[in-house]
Structure formats: structure tokens, C-alpha cells
């Protein structure tokens, strides 16, 4: 549903052709469905989804290098540019066996409409 959306990057799967557990190697075992939303206020998207009854989450809102347990004066903020960008862009959508097609369409349409506004 998100493949034609230039401001949404979906998770990708991978497999080693010689060690695949499935015949076609086109399946996944994700336990989270995490997107990157570009050129979008991610926190406003979270609020919008919640306001529309769609649970979503940001599982890792604080990068490791900023967490107290990993604090170290040797860390230079400039060394974590990619991490600092990603932490502003990722959002995890509902993903479970009880979602039906109608719910999935509602979730995807709500995300797409917000990102494209």
C-alpha cells in the first residue's frame, strides 16, 4: 500500500538464498511494522493516528548514545547523524493476526493522507 509513496519507506526483508526457511523467500517474520516517514512531523502523525483510533508507537524514542546508561563524554553528537535523523522518522504501525483487510486499508489510508497533506 505504501510502495508508491515517496515520503514513506517500508521495512525490507532479506534472506540468504542458501539458508531460507521458506520456498519463495518472499515472506517475513517481523514482529513490528516500522516505517520511516520523510518530510513529515512524525509526532503529529502519531497524534493523528491515535486521534483516529489507530494505535501506533515509537519504540526507541531516545537513541542509545543519549541514554543515561550509555552516557560517555567521548561521544560526539556529530558521530550519530544517521541515528539522530532516524529517531525522528520512525513509527511502528499495528501488526497482528486479528487485523482484517478493512482495518489495514483504514490504517494505510490514514497514514498516506496525513503524509501527503
MOGI-V241608 format. One record per helix or strand of 3 or more residues. SS is the DSSP state (~ for helix, > for strand). FROM is the first residue (numbers start at 1). TO is the last residue. If there is no record, write none. Layout:
ss=(SS:SS)
from=(FROM:FROM)
to=(TO:TO)
//
This chain:
ss=(~:>:~:~:~:~:>:~)
from=(17:33:42:64:68:77:90:101)
to=(19:37:51:66:70:89:93:115)
//
